Amino acid sequence: MDQSNNVTVFILLGLSKNKNIEILCFVLFLFCYLAIWIGNLLIMISIMCSQLIEQPMYFFLNYLSASDLCYTSTVTPKLMTDLLAERKTISYSNCMTQLFTTHLFGGIEIFILTGMAYDRYVAICKPLHYTIIMSRQRCNAIIAACCTGAFIHSTSQFLLTIFLPFCGPNEIDHYFCDVYPLLKLACSNTHAIGLLVIANSGLIALVTFAVLTLSYCFILCSIRAYSAQSRSKALATCTSHLTVVVLFFAPALFIYLRPATTFPEDKVLALFYTIIAPMFNPLIYTLRNTEMKNALRKVWIFSEDKHN
């Protein structure tokens, strides 16, 4: 631990060294961040101000939107500030805090997506028992399990990193603090820790992705016996969920399910699950969802009536 105090500040190399590209990225990410807040807040308000909150799918979607806001806010504001700064620095304590919070809220999002897949599986494959299985008590228990699992995951990532000795250099080849870029800077043998990171982040992402894929395979097999209209509705819902899953998991699997090495492409891929996925989630869940569109319309009409 004494060695780790040799580095008190890290320098983030960011996305680019070209100032014009950085200004362009700032404008782009500012638009994305505003879209994330507006889109997810609209979803949360529409769900909480309507009877949709009583339905398990929208109950989970409400928490997914909240986790999206928290997750992207651990990274995006700092990224935008650094894009305009001459020197991109982050203190050791803030770096460790960012690492913990990104894995906490990212873990919550992953587990909520799994809960949503379970909800769709029960709704489509066991419709007669749906209200009993997906009771409000069960939904609350699933959310509590998601938060507990994410806390255990982020705590283990934090503990793997906090005891690493950093003697210099202190340049992190990324736009936020993550485990692999920090392992690259540690002045000790990190092979064993790298394997533990794969066992933690990599296996969680892989197992969750496998469970999600299997659940949707079961759903697709079940809906073959449905009428054309019911089949179309089920496919629309599942397509929305699968799009979010692929956007989030594909880059995460590439980054965390490999030995402790970093590639220049990692920064671009990380944008998918830190900014792009949270931005597209509201669009994906509302464009093909009549109930969500109706709820949004009611909120819009209510706000207009209030102003008039």
N, C-alpha and C positions, 0 to 999 in steps of 0.2 A: 504493500500500500504506500510506502514511503516513495518508491520509484514513481508511482502514478502521479504524484504531486509535481513532478518535474514539468509536466505540461498542464497549464491552467487554462489555455485558450487554444481552440482549434480553428484552422482556416478552411472554410468551405470553398472548393474550387468552382462549384456551381455548374451550370449547363453549358456556358460558353465564355470565351474571353473577349469576344467581339462585342463592343459596346452597342452597336446598332442592333445586333441580334438580341441582346439583353433588353433593350428598350421595347423591341417588338414583342418579346416574350412577356414582358411586364404588362403590356396592354392586353395581350391574349389571355394571360392568367388572371388579370383583374376582371375581365369579362367572364371567364370561367367561374371565378370565386363568387361573383355576384349572382351568376346563374345558379350555382349550387345552393346558395342561401335562399334565393327567391323560390326556386323550384321545390326544395325540400321543406321550407316553411309553409308553402302553399299546400303541400301534401299533408303535413302535420295538422294545420288549421282545418283543412277540409275534412280530415278523418275525425278529429276531436270535436268538431262542431256539428257532426252529423251522426246518424245511427251506424255508420260504417265501423266505428270503434268497437261495436259489439261483435263484429265478425272477426274471427281469429286471423284471417289473412291480412286484414287492414290493421289489426292490432299489432302484428309483427312489422308491417310496412311502416307504421308510425315510428316504431323503435329503430328500424333500419334507416329511416330518414334522419333521425336524431343522431345515430352513430355516424352517418355520413358527414354531417355537419361538424361533429367533434373530431372525426378522423382527419378530414381535410384541413381543419383549422390548426392541427398540430404541425402542419408542414407548409401550407400555402402562404400564410402571412409572412413568415420568415423568408421564404423563397422570393416573394415579391419585393420585400425590403432589400434583400441582398442584390437583386437585379439592378437596383439603382445605386447601390453602395460601391465605393471604390475598393474597400477592404471588407471581405465577407468573413466575419468572425463569429464564433459562438463559444461561450465559456464552457469549461468542463462540466459544471453542474447542470447548465441548461442543455448541454448535449445529452447527458444521461437522462434528464427529464424527458427530452424529446423522444429518445429511444424507447423509454418506458411507455409514454402515452401513445405513440404511433402503434406499437404492438398491442397495447390494451384495446384501443378503439378499432384497430384492424381486426383483432381477434374477435371482438364482439360482433363485428359485421359478418365475418366468416360464419360464426356459429348461428347468427340470426338467419342467414341465408339457408343454413341447414334446417333450422326450425320451420322456415317457410316451405321448404321442400317436403318436410314431414307433414305439414298441414295440407298441402295439395295432394299428397299421397293418400291421406285418410279421407279427404273430401271426395276424391275420384274413385278410389278403390274400395272404400268402406263407407259409402254415403249414408246408410241407415244408422250407423253408429257414430257419425261425425260429431253431432252435438254433445254426446256423452264423452267421447274421447277427447275432443278439443274444448273442454270446459274452460271457463275463465281461470279457474284454479290451476289447471294444467298449463295454460298459456303463460301465466305468471311464473310457474315453476320452470318453464323452458327459458324464459328471459333471465331468471335468476341463475340458471345453469350456464347460460351464454356469458353472463358477466363474470361468474366465478371461474369458468374455464379460461376466459380471456385474461383475467387477473393472474391466474397461475402461470399462464404462458408468458405474459409480459414480465412478471417477476423473475421467472427463470432466465429470460433473455437479459434482463437488467443485471442479475447476479453473475451471469457468465461474463459480462463486460466490465462491471464496476471494479473488479479486482485485477484487471489487466494492467500491467505496467506500461506507461507511455513515457519514453525518454526523448522523443523527437525522431524524425520530423513530425510536424503537427498538421499537415495538409490533408484534408479528407476529400478524396476524389468523388464527391457527390454533392447534392444540394440540401441534404439533411443527414442527421446522424443515424446510421444503421449499423448492424452488427458486423457484416462483412468488411465494409470500408474501415471500421475501427480495428478489426483483427489484423488488417494489413499494416496498421501503424504500430501495433504492440511490439515491444522489444523483448519478446519471449516466444517460445514455441507454442503456437496456437492450433496445432493440428488436432489435438484432442477436443479443444473447445469448438473448432469448426465442425467436427463430427457431431457434437452435442447440439449445435445449432441446426444441423440437418435433421437430427432426430427430433428436435422440437418444432421449429418452423416448417421445415420441409415435409416431415411426416404428417403434421397437422393439416397442412394444405393438401397433401396427396390423399390422405384418408377422407377428409371432408369432401374433396372433389369426387372421389370414387363413390362415396355414399350418395352424393347429389346426383351423379350420373345414373347410378343404379335405381334410385327412387323414380327418376323420370323415365327410365326404361320400363319399370313396372307400370307407371301411369300410361305410357304409350300402348303397352300390351292390353291394359284394361279398357281403354276407350274404343278399341276396335268394335266392341259389341254395342256401343252407344249409337244413338241417332245422329244424323249428319249435323244438326244444329248443336246438340250437346257436345259432339266431338269437336266442332269448330270453336266453341267457347272454351273448352278444356285446353285445346291446342294453343289458343291465343294467350291464355294465362301462363301456360308452361313455357311458351316461346319467350315471353317477357322475362321470366325467371332465368331461363337458360342463357339469354343474352347477357344479363347482369353477371351470372356465374362465370361465363367465358371471359368477359371483360376484366373481371377481378382476378380470377384464378390463373389464367394462362401466363401472364407475366410473373405473377408471384411464384408459380411452380418453377419457371425458368430460373429465377434468381435464387430461391432458397433450396431447391432440390438438386444441389450440386456441391462439389467441394468448395472450401472457403477461398474462392477467387473472385475477382471483380473484373468486369468488362466495361468498355465505354458505353455499350448499349444499355447497361443496367439503369442508367439515369433516365433514358428515354422510356424504357419499359416501366419504371417506377411511376412515371407520370400517369400511366393507365389506371393504377389502383389508388393513387393518392389524389388525382384531380379529375381525370376523364370519366372514370366509372361513377363517382359521386355526382358528376354533372349530368350524366345521361340517365341515371336511375329514375329521376322524376319523369322524364320523357318516356322512357321505356314502360314504366308502370301506368302511365295515364293515357297514352295515345291509343292503345288497343283495349282500354278498360272503360266500358260504358258507365259503370258505377262511380268510378273516380272522376270522370268527366262531368257527370251530373252533380256530384258533390262540389267540384270546383265551380261549376256554373252557379249553384245555389249561394256559395260564399261570395262570388262576384256580384250577384244580384242583390244580396243582403247588404254588401258594402256600398253599392250604388244607392240603394234605398235610404241608407243611413245618412249619406251625404246630401241627398235631396230633401 
